[in-house]
């Protein structure tokens, strides 16, 4: 298998809100320490934009584990251990492809 050569940037570029695709998996990258030496990488599935009436520019995600178990946003109960992080369009600078 061979891939086309390309110039790599020396920095990470977060995904843009306009480029998010429903059902695709993205990764949050956060750090456990102040020196940014211990990364925490978590997969999230993008569910869509403005899923609740009255929302304005809110982006809904779901933790990958519950998404893989076919737990849906519409049918999830508060009792389960399902996470549905919600971010504004300008709050996703820690989410990557």
PyMOL commands that set and color helices and strands:
alter all, ss='L'
color gray80, all
select helices_A, chain A and resi 17-19+64-68
alter helices_A, ss='H'
color red, helices_A
select strands_A, chain A and resi 25-31+39-49+58-63+86-88+95-96
alter strands_A, ss='S'
color yellow, strands_A
deselect
rebuild
show_as cartoon
